């Protein structure tokens, strides 16, 4: 198959259609246009038109992305932050979207995950099992303070029983 050059108008049409179906960031749109072979000037014109027409809004994209990754993928702040960076979202915009999420929301996701994980973690001592659980939760993108809070809360629940 021969790759043909895509014009600015075709890129605008394709991206408008794509962005009408689901949220996309300006970074994702830029990456697509790079693959299509558009010049930097054409890419910036197309992105400006998409933003003006409200097809692309990075802050809206970041808010939805953060919500979806917490609720459906059970990711923590750090993993979401990295994913937003990969999507080409400005760090300030990403921070704004992440700061809007209360720690209680992360805790409501993390607590049952740690409870379930603790049942499957093996180790010679409580310390070793706790370290494996912490490492696992950090891999999911949760911060150490939230992880330790959950572990302490779960331990307190067991002490109450």
N, C-alpha and C positions, 0 to 999 in steps of 0.2 A: 504494500500500500504506500502510495506516495503522500508525504506530508505536504499539505498546501498551506500557504500563509493565510492566517485568519485576519480579517480586517478589524478595525476598531468597532465598527457597527455590528459585525457578527459577534464579536466578543461581548459587547454590551447586551445584545439580544440573548445570547446563551447564558450569561451570568444573571441577567434579570429573571430569566425563566428558572434558573437554579435557585436563586435567592427567594423567589416567590414561593417555592415549595418547602424550603427549610432555612433555618438561620445559618449564615456563614459569615466569617470574619473577613476583614479587608486583606489580611495576610493570606487566607486561603484563596481568595479571588486573585490576588497578585501571583501566587504560585501557579495557578491554572494558566494565567496569561503568559507567564514565563515559558511554560511547556508549549503553549500555542505559538510562541515565537514573536510576541508583540514587543515593541520597543519600550523602554522605560517611560518615555513621554506619553505614548498611547496608553500604557497601563495606568499611569496616574490620572489621565483624562477619564478613562472608563470608571475607575474607582470613585473619582469625584462625582461623576454622573450618578453612579449607584447610591452614593451617600446622599446626594441631593434628593433623589427619588425615594429615599428611605428604604431601599432594598437592603442596604448594609448599614448596620449601626453596631459598632464594636462593643459599646457598653451594654446594649440589649443582648447581643450574642453572649457576652461574658456572664451576664446574670442567668440566662437560660442554661448555659453550659455548666456553670457552678451548681445550679439546682439539680440538673439531670445527673451529674456525676456523683453528687452526694446521695440522692434518692435511689438511683437505679444501679450505679456501679459500686456504691459504698466506698468512695474514695475520700481521702483526707485532704486537708488544705494544701500540703506540699505537692502532692501528685497532681492536683488540679492546677496549681500554679505553673508547674512545668508544662502541662498539656496546653494551657493557654499561651504560654510563651512559644510553644511549637506551632500554635495556630496563628501566630503573628499578632497577638493582641498586645497593645501597649501595656507595660508593667503597671502604670498608674491606674489604668482602666481595670486591669486584672485585680489589683489590690482593692480597689473600690468595691468590686463585685464580691470578693472573698471576705472583706471586712463586714459586709452586710449580713453575713451568716453568723448567727450566735453560736457560741461554744456548745450550748445545750443541744443544738441540732446535730453537731458532730457526735456528741456523747450519746444521743439516742440511737445513732447508727452503730457507733463503736462498741458500746456496752454489750449488746447481744452477740456481736461478732466475737468479742474476746471470750465471753462465756462459752460459746460453742467451740472456739479454738482450744481453750484450756482442756477440754475433754479429750482432744486428740494429740496434745503435745506430750512427748515423753522426755524424760531426763532423769539423771541420778539424784537430783535434789530439787527442792522448791525453787532455789535460786536459778538453776539451769533452765527449768521449765519457764520461769518468769522471763528470763533473758530471751528465750526462743519466742515467747509470745510478744515481747516488746519488739524484737527484730521483725517479726511478721507484720505487726501493726504499723511499724515505721515504713515497711515496704508498701503498705497500702496508702501511705502518704499522711498518716496522722502524726501530730506533734507529740513529743515525749511527755509534755505536761498533761495532755488529755489522756494519753495511754496510762500513765501512772495514776491519774485520778480514777480511771475505770478499774484498774487492777486493785487499787485501795478500796473502792466502793464494793467491788465483788468480794474481796477478802472480808470486809466488814459485814456483808450480807451472810457469809458463811459463819462468821463468829456469832451472829445473832441467832442462828438456827440451833 
